[in-house]
Amino acid sequence: MSEEAIVSKDVPKVNTQYRRIQTPIPPPEAIPILETLYRDEPRSMRGQPQVIWDHAEGFQVSDRWGNTWLDWSSGVLVANAGHGRPEIADAVCKQAKSELLHNYCFPSEIRSRLVDKLAGLAPDPLEKVFLLTTGSETTECALKLARTWGKAKSGNRKIAMVSFEGAFHGRTLGAQMMGGIPALKEWIVNLDPDIVQVPFPDGFRCPDTSFDFFLKTLEEKGFGPDRIAGVISETYQGGSAAFWPEQYAKDMYEWCKEHDIVLIMDEVQAAFGRTGKFWGFEHYGFVPDLACCGKGITSGLPLSAVIGRADLMDQYPPGSMTSTHTGNPVCAAAALANLDILVKEKLWEKAAQVGEVLHAGLNDIKGRYPDIIGAVMGKGMVAGVHMVKPGGIEPNPALAKAVVDKCVEKGLLMFSPVGFQGATVKIAPPLVTPEDAVREGLEVLEEAIKEVK
């Protein structure tokens, strides 16, 4: 038993079209499961609402004790096509029964089909696809490719990487050094002096959204374009759901092109329809040199990809840039089925349409609670609701957590708050969520805010 007590809390019963809460949270029968996890896993695995997932379908998640939640998490932005899609499950089962579960980097037909599919869906000049397993691997790979390119162009001088304050690019060494959350990289101690962060122009915590401010910041930090190999940014920041302003994005693209700087968009959360476009970077009107993808690529299984220009992707000789589980056949089958669903159902268009309802509703709520909601950010089926202390923009993590916990008690599932000081309520429903379910979720969210504020 952990030193942290696990206690069931009696909550009002809920029974609506999309939500059903019939037991205390967590159910008493779930406590032994939680105790086992607390005992046998590291403490770092805790922190999410105590919902014991048993099965999930479409835009709902259920435990085995009669409770069903309307899901606003997508399993942390994974289930773009919805949970438990039978087309994906059937493809996984068919591939597993074929007796090909793994083939390392040896050629396989299913891997060839997947890379060809992804290359065909990506706009020029994104031509080549390197399959990996996690988002962190893709950003690490992008760092490697950009630096290799810069070194070759400059005789080892052009090696710096520019990223953004507040950014999250993964939990491995290079990914965390490129990340912009200082507390997450204190363990590294010897940070790379040629990886530098600049403010993210969100217009909220960074009011200056001009590209001149970007250039001025780099100059103050001693980094000119002759030293910079690459710029990496999440298409929208995972912790805030903030996008670059349109003009800033245009200027960034032109500046990188002028100075032969590799422009990398971390699309791990943004790709595959999430933002109302198939690729999140389509909102900016440019195509990056490298795109890092993951999460929604399969709607459930571990797979990721770097998609990039051929000259960048082909810098390393055979056998020197590989991965043990690259294009795992079962994961590849899931990805192909998922991509077919996304394209056939045009889920990015659905995300844009229903996303308008989501964002209009969130901004209406903000208008009724302007003292405690500092900003609503995002596009399509992703949003960040920034909870603040009354009278300013100081983050209010306690309120954000209380809102999420209350929503879970009412049958609306979200993951724990994220972003600056953990004060952003992140909203990310599966793209198949219908409009009336989004409206129901908005009602629950406002009820929760009203009760805990």
C-alpha positions as CSV (number, residue, x, y, z in Angstrom):
1,M,0.0,0.0,0.0
2,S,1.3,3.4,-1.0
3,E,1.8,6.2,1.6
4,E,-0.8,8.0,-0.5
5,A,-4.3,6.9,0.6
6,I,-6.7,5.7,-2.1
7,V,-10.2,6.5,-1.0
8,S,-13.5,6.1,-2.8
9,K,-15.6,9.3,-2.9
10,D,-19.4,9.1,-3.0
11,V,-20.6,11.2,-5.9
12,P,-24.1,12.0,-7.3
13,K,-25.3,9.4,-9.8
14,V,-25.4,10.4,-13.4
15,N,-27.4,8.9,-16.3
16,T,-27.5,10.8,-19.6
17,Q,-27.2,9.9,-23.2
18,Y,-23.4,9.8,-23.1
19,R,-22.5,9.6,-19.4
20,R,-23.3,7.1,-16.6
21,I,-21.8,7.3,-13.1
22,Q,-23.3,4.6,-10.8
23,T,-20.6,4.1,-8.1
24,P,-18.2,6.0,-5.9
25,I,-15.1,7.3,-7.7
26,P,-13.0,5.2,-7.7
27,P,-15.3,2.1,-7.2
28,P,-14.3,0.2,-4.0
29,E,-13.6,-2.8,-6.2
30,A,-11.0,-0.8,-8.1
31,I,-8.9,0.1,-5.1
32,P,-6.9,-3.2,-5.1
33,I,-5.9,-2.5,-8.7
34,L,-4.8,1.0,-7.8
35,E,-2.9,-0.3,-4.8
36,T,-1.1,-2.8,-7.0
37,L,-0.1,-0.1,-9.5
38,Y,1.0,2.2,-6.7
39,R,3.1,-0.5,-5.2
40,D,4.7,-1.9,-8.4
41,E,5.1,1.2,-10.6
42,P,7.1,4.3,-10.0
43,R,5.4,7.4,-8.5
44,S,5.8,9.2,-11.8
45,M,3.0,7.0,-13.2
46,R,0.4,8.5,-10.9
47,G,-1.4,11.8,-11.2
48,Q,-4.3,11.0,-13.6
49,P,-7.9,10.7,-12.5
50,Q,-8.5,7.3,-10.9
51,V,-10.6,5.9,-13.7
52,I,-9.8,2.2,-14.3
53,W,-10.2,1.9,-18.1
54,D,-11.8,-1.4,-19.1
55,H,-13.1,-0.7,-22.6
56,A,-13.5,2.3,-24.8
57,E,-15.6,2.8,-27.9
58,G,-15.9,5.8,-30.1
59,F,-15.8,8.8,-27.9
60,Q,-16.6,7.0,-24.6
61,V,-14.5,5.2,-22.0
62,S,-16.0,2.7,-19.5
63,D,-14.8,0.8,-16.4
64,R,-16.2,-2.6,-15.6
65,W,-18.4,-1.4,-12.7
66,G,-21.1,0.3,-14.8
67,N,-19.5,3.8,-15.3
68,T,-19.1,5.4,-18.7
69,W,-17.4,8.7,-19.4
70,L,-17.7,11.1,-22.3
71,D,-14.1,11.3,-23.3
72,W,-12.4,14.6,-23.7
73,S,-8.8,13.1,-23.6
74,S,-8.6,10.8,-26.6
75,G,-6.2,8.9,-24.4
76,V,-3.9,11.9,-24.6
77,L,-4.6,12.9,-28.2
78,V,-4.2,9.4,-29.6
79,A,-7.7,8.2,-30.5
80,N,-8.3,10.6,-33.4
81,A,-10.5,8.1,-35.3
82,G,-12.2,7.1,-32.0
83,H,-11.6,4.4,-29.5
84,G,-11.8,0.7,-30.4
85,R,-12.6,1.2,-34.1
86,P,-13.5,-2.2,-35.5
87,E,-11.6,-1.5,-38.7
88,I,-8.4,-1.0,-36.8
89,A,-9.0,-3.9,-34.4
90,D,-9.7,-6.2,-37.4
91,A,-6.6,-5.1,-39.2
92,V,-4.5,-5.7,-36.1
93,C,-6.0,-9.2,-35.6
94,K,-5.5,-10.1,-39.3
95,Q,-1.8,-9.1,-39.2
96,A,-1.2,-10.9,-35.9
97,K,-2.7,-14.1,-37.3
98,S,-0.5,-13.8,-40.4
99,E,2.4,-14.9,-38.0
100,L,4.4,-11.8,-38.9
101,L,4.7,-9.8,-35.6
102,H,8.2,-8.3,-36.1
103,N,10.7,-8.0,-38.8
104,Y,13.3,-5.4,-37.6
105,C,14.5,-3.4,-40.7
106,F,14.2,-6.4,-43.0
107,P,11.8,-5.4,-45.8
108,S,8.1,-6.1,-45.5
109,E,5.2,-5.4,-47.7
110,I,3.1,-3.9,-45.0
111,R,5.9,-1.4,-44.1
112,S,6.2,-0.5,-47.8
113,R,2.5,0.2,-47.9
114,L,2.5,2.4,-44.9
115,V,5.5,4.6,-45.9
116,D,4.1,5.0,-49.3
117,K,0.7,6.0,-47.9
118,L,2.2,8.6,-45.5
119,A,4.5,10.0,-48.3
120,G,1.4,10.3,-50.5
121,L,-0.6,12.1,-47.8
122,A,2.3,14.5,-47.0
123,P,2.7,17.6,-49.3
124,D,5.9,18.3,-51.2
125,P,8.7,18.4,-50.3
126,L,8.0,15.9,-47.5
127,E,9.0,12.8,-49.5
128,K,10.6,10.3,-47.2
129,V,9.3,8.5,-44.1
130,F,11.3,7.0,-41.2
131,L,9.0,5.0,-38.9
132,L,9.7,4.9,-35.2
133,T,7.7,4.1,-32.0
134,T,7.3,7.2,-29.9
135,G,7.1,11.0,-30.3
136,S,10.3,11.5,-28.4
137,E,12.2,9.4,-30.9
138,T,11.0,11.6,-33.8
139,T,12.1,14.9,-32.2
140,E,15.5,13.3,-31.3
141,C,15.8,12.2,-34.9
142,A,14.9,15.7,-36.2
143,L,17.6,17.2,-33.9
144,K,20.1,14.7,-35.3
145,L,19.2,15.4,-38.9
146,A,19.2,19.2,-38.6
147,R,22.6,19.3,-36.8
148,T,24.1,16.9,-39.3
149,W,22.9,19.2,-42.1
150,G,24.2,22.3,-40.4
151,K,27.6,20.8,-39.7
152,A,28.0,19.7,-43.3
153,K,27.1,23.2,-44.5
154,S,29.4,25.2,-42.1
155,G,32.3,23.2,-40.9
156,N,30.8,22.5,-37.5
157,R,29.8,26.0,-36.8
158,K,26.1,25.8,-37.7
159,I,24.9,23.5,-34.9
160,A,22.5,25.5,-32.7
161,M,18.9,24.5,-32.3
162,V,16.2,27.0,-31.4
163,S,13.1,25.9,-29.6
164,F,10.4,27.7,-27.5
165,E,9.7,28.4,-23.9
166,G,6.9,26.2,-22.6
167,A,7.5,23.6,-25.3
168,F,7.3,19.8,-24.8
169,H,9.1,17.5,-27.2
170,G,9.3,14.3,-25.2
171,R,11.1,12.8,-22.2
172,T,14.4,11.6,-23.6
173,L,17.6,13.5,-23.3
174,G,17.7,15.5,-26.5
175,A,13.9,16.0,-26.5
176,Q,14.0,17.4,-23.0
177,M,16.9,19.7,-23.8
178,M,14.8,21.1,-26.6
179,G,11.8,21.4,-24.4
180,G,11.0,24.7,-22.8
181,I,10.0,23.6,-19.3
182,P,13.0,24.1,-17.0
183,A,11.7,21.8,-14.2
184,L,11.7,18.9,-16.5
185,K,15.4,19.1,-17.4
186,E,17.0,19.9,-14.0
187,W,18.2,16.3,-13.9
188,I,20.3,16.8,-17.0
189,V,22.7,19.2,-15.2
190,N,25.0,19.8,-18.2
191,L,22.6,21.3,-20.7
192,D,23.7,21.7,-24.3
193,P,24.8,25.3,-24.7
194,D,23.8,25.3,-28.3
195,I,20.1,24.5,-27.7
196,V,18.4,27.8,-26.9
197,Q,14.7,28.7,-26.1
198,V,12.9,31.9,-27.0
199,P,9.4,33.1,-25.9
200,F,6.4,31.5,-27.6
201,P,4.3,34.3,-29.2
202,D,0.9,33.3,-27.7
203,G,-0.3,36.8,-27.1
204,F,-1.2,35.9,-23.5
205,R,1.9,35.2,-21.4
206,C,4.0,36.6,-24.2
207,P,2.2,39.8,-25.5
208,D,4.9,40.6,-28.1
209,T,4.0,38.4,-31.0
210,S,6.2,40.1,-33.6
211,F,8.9,38.2,-35.5
212,D,11.3,41.1,-34.6
213,F,11.0,40.1,-31.0
214,F,12.1,36.6,-32.0
215,L,15.2,38.0,-33.8
216,K,15.9,40.4,-30.9
217,T,15.8,37.6,-28.4
218,L,18.2,35.5,-30.4
219,E,20.6,38.4,-30.8
220,E,20.5,39.0,-27.0
221,K,21.4,35.4,-26.4
222,G,24.2,35.5,-28.9
223,F,22.8,33.4,-31.7
224,G,22.8,34.6,-35.3
225,P,21.5,32.6,-38.3
226,D,25.1,31.6,-39.2
227,R,25.1,29.4,-36.0
228,I,21.6,28.0,-36.2
229,A,21.0,24.6,-37.7
230,G,17.4,24.2,-37.0
231,V,14.2,25.7,-35.4
232,I,11.8,23.3,-33.8
233,S,8.3,24.1,-32.6
234,E,5.2,22.2,-31.8
235,T,2.6,23.2,-34.3
236,Y,0.6,24.2,-31.3
237,Q,2.1,24.1,-27.8
238,G,0.9,20.9,-26.1
239,G,0.7,22.7,-22.7
240,S,-1.4,25.6,-23.8
241,A,-2.9,24.8,-27.2
242,A,-1.4,28.1,-28.5
243,F,-0.6,28.5,-32.2
244,W,1.9,30.9,-33.8
245,P,0.3,34.1,-35.3
246,E,-0.2,33.9,-39.0
247,Q,2.4,36.6,-39.9
248,Y,4.9,35.2,-37.4
249,A,4.7,31.8,-39.1
250,K,5.1,33.4,-42.5
251,D,8.2,35.3,-41.4
252,M,9.7,32.3,-39.7
253,Y,9.4,30.2,-42.8
254,E,11.0,32.9,-45.0
255,W,13.8,33.5,-42.5
256,C,14.6,29.8,-42.2
257,K,14.6,29.4,-46.0
258,E,16.8,32.5,-46.5
259,H,19.4,31.2,-44.0
260,D,19.3,27.5,-44.9
261,I,17.9,26.6,-41.4
262,V,16.0,23.4,-41.0
263,L,12.4,24.2,-40.0
264,I,10.9,21.4,-37.9
265,M,7.3,21.1,-36.9
266,D,6.5,18.8,-34.0
267,E,3.2,17.4,-35.2
268,V,3.0,14.6,-32.7
269,Q,-0.2,16.1,-31.2
270,A,-1.4,18.1,-34.2
271,A,-1.4,15.8,-37.2
272,F,-4.1,13.5,-38.6
273,G,-7.0,15.9,-38.4
274,R,-6.8,17.1,-34.8
275,T,-6.8,20.8,-35.6
276,G,-9.3,20.8,-38.4
277,K,-6.7,20.3,-41.1
278,F,-5.1,16.9,-41.9
279,W,-1.7,18.4,-41.1
280,G,-1.6,21.0,-38.4
281,F,1.0,23.1,-40.2
282,E,-1.5,23.7,-43.0
283,H,-2.9,26.5,-40.8
284,Y,0.4,28.3,-41.4
285,G,0.4,28.1,-45.2
286,F,3.8,26.5,-45.4
287,V,5.4,23.0,-45.5
288,P,8.2,22.4,-43.0
289,D,11.5,20.7,-43.9
290,L,10.8,17.9,-41.3
291,A,7.5,16.9,-39.6
292,C,7.5,14.8,-36.5
293,C,4.4,12.6,-36.1
294,G,2.9,10.2,-33.6
295,K,-0.1,9.8,-31.3
296,G,-3.1,10.0,-33.8
297,I,-1.2,8.0,-36.5
298,T,-2.7,4.7,-35.4
299,S,-5.5,5.8,-33.0
300,G,-4.2,3.3,-30.5
301,L,-0.9,1.5,-31.1
302,P,2.7,2.8,-30.6
303,L,4.0,4.1,-33.8
304,S,5.6,7.4,-34.9
305,A,7.3,8.9,-38.0
306,V,9.6,11.6,-39.2
307,I,8.6,12.8,-42.6
308,G,11.0,15.0,-44.5
309,R,12.8,16.3,-47.5
310,A,14.8,13.6,-49.2
311,D,18.1,15.4,-49.0
312,L,17.7,15.7,-45.2
313,M,16.4,12.2,-44.7
314,D,19.2,10.6,-46.8
315,Q,22.2,12.0,-44.9
316,Y,23.0,8.7,-43.2
317,P,24.3,5.6,-44.9
318,P,22.6,2.1,-44.7
319,G,22.4,0.6,-41.3
320,S,23.3,3.9,-39.4
321,M,19.9,5.4,-38.7
322,T,17.5,2.5,-37.8
323,S,15.2,1.4,-35.1
324,T,14.5,-2.1,-33.7
325,H,10.7,-1.8,-34.0
326,T,10.5,0.5,-37.0
327,G,7.3,-0.1,-38.8
328,N,6.3,-3.0,-36.6
329,P,3.9,-5.0,-38.8
330,V,1.0,-5.0,-36.3
331,C,1.3,-1.3,-35.7
332,A,1.7,-0.7,-39.4
333,A,-1.6,-2.5,-40.0
334,A,-3.3,-0.3,-37.4
335,A,-1.8,2.8,-39.0
336,L,-3.0,1.9,-42.5
337,A,-6.5,1.2,-41.2
338,N,-6.6,4.4,-39.2
339,L,-5.4,6.5,-42.2
340,D,-8.1,4.9,-44.4
341,I,-10.7,5.9,-41.8
342,L,-9.4,9.5,-41.5
343,V,-9.4,9.9,-45.3
344,K,-12.7,8.1,-46.1
345,E,-14.6,10.0,-43.4
346,K,-12.7,13.2,-43.8
347,L,-12.4,13.5,-40.1
348,W,-10.3,16.7,-40.3
349,E,-13.4,18.4,-41.8
350,K,-15.6,17.0,-39.0
351,A,-13.0,18.3,-36.5
352,A,-13.2,21.8,-38.0
353,Q,-17.0,21.8,-38.0
354,V,-17.6,20.4,-34.5
355,G,-14.5,22.3,-33.3
356,E,-16.4,25.6,-34.0
357,V,-19.1,24.5,-31.6
358,L,-16.5,23.5,-29.0
359,H,-14.5,26.8,-29.2
360,A,-17.7,28.9,-29.3
361,G,-18.9,27.2,-26.2
362,L,-15.6,27.5,-24.4
363,N,-15.4,31.2,-25.2
364,D,-19.0,31.7,-24.0
365,I,-18.0,30.1,-20.7
366,K,-14.9,32.3,-20.5
367,G,-17.2,35.3,-21.0
368,R,-19.2,34.3,-18.0
369,Y,-16.1,33.6,-15.9
370,P,-13.6,36.2,-17.1
371,D,-11.9,36.5,-13.7
372,I,-10.8,32.9,-13.5
373,I,-10.4,31.9,-17.2
374,G,-7.6,33.9,-18.6
375,A,-7.6,32.5,-22.2
376,V,-9.1,29.8,-24.4
377,M,-6.7,28.6,-27.1
378,G,-6.6,26.0,-29.8
379,K,-8.2,25.0,-33.1
380,G,-10.5,22.2,-34.2
381,M,-10.8,19.4,-31.6
382,V,-8.1,20.7,-29.2
383,A,-8.4,23.5,-26.7
384,G,-6.6,24.8,-23.7
385,V,-8.6,26.6,-21.0
386,H,-6.2,28.7,-18.9
387,M,-7.3,29.0,-15.3
388,V,-6.1,32.0,-13.5
389,K,-6.3,33.7,-10.1
390,P,-8.8,36.6,-10.1
391,G,-7.5,39.9,-11.3
392,G,-4.7,38.9,-13.6
393,I,-2.9,36.1,-15.5
394,E,-1.3,34.4,-12.5
395,P,-2.0,30.6,-13.1
396,N,-4.3,28.8,-10.8
397,P,-3.3,25.1,-10.8
398,A,-5.5,24.2,-7.8
399,L,-8.6,25.5,-9.6
400,A,-7.7,23.7,-12.8
401,K,-7.3,20.4,-10.9
402,A,-10.5,20.9,-9.0
403,V,-12.3,21.5,-12.4
404,V,-10.9,18.3,-13.9
405,D,-11.7,16.2,-10.8
406,K,-15.3,17.5,-10.7
407,C,-15.8,16.8,-14.4
408,V,-14.6,13.2,-13.9
409,E,-17.1,12.8,-11.0
410,K,-19.8,14.0,-13.4
411,G,-18.8,11.6,-16.2
412,L,-16.6,13.9,-18.4
413,L,-13.1,12.4,-18.7
414,M,-10.1,14.7,-19.1
415,F,-6.4,14.2,-18.2
416,S,-4.8,16.1,-15.4
417,P,-4.1,19.8,-16.1
418,V,-1.0,20.7,-18.1
419,G,0.9,23.8,-19.2
420,F,2.4,26.6,-17.2
421,Q,2.3,25.6,-13.5
422,G,-0.3,22.9,-14.4
423,A,-3.1,25.4,-14.7
424,T,-4.4,24.6,-18.2
425,V,-7.5,22.4,-18.6
426,K,-6.7,20.5,-21.9
427,I,-9.7,19.4,-24.0
428,A,-9.1,16.9,-26.8
429,P,-12.2,14.8,-27.8
430,P,-11.9,12.1,-30.4
431,L,-12.6,13.5,-33.9
432,V,-15.7,11.3,-34.2
433,T,-17.4,13.1,-31.3
434,P,-20.8,14.4,-32.4
435,E,-21.9,18.0,-31.9
436,D,-24.6,17.1,-29.3
437,A,-22.0,15.2,-27.2
438,V,-19.7,18.3,-27.3
439,R,-22.6,20.5,-26.2
440,E,-23.2,18.1,-23.3
441,G,-19.6,18.2,-22.3
442,L,-19.7,22.0,-22.4
443,E,-22.6,21.9,-20.0
444,V,-20.7,19.6,-17.6
445,L,-17.6,21.8,-17.8
446,E,-19.5,24.9,-16.8
447,E,-21.3,23.0,-14.0
448,A,-17.9,22.0,-12.7
449,I,-16.5,25.5,-12.8
450,K,-19.5,26.9,-11.1
451,E,-19.3,24.3,-8.3
452,V,-15.6,24.6,-7.5
453,K,-14.7,28.3,-8.3
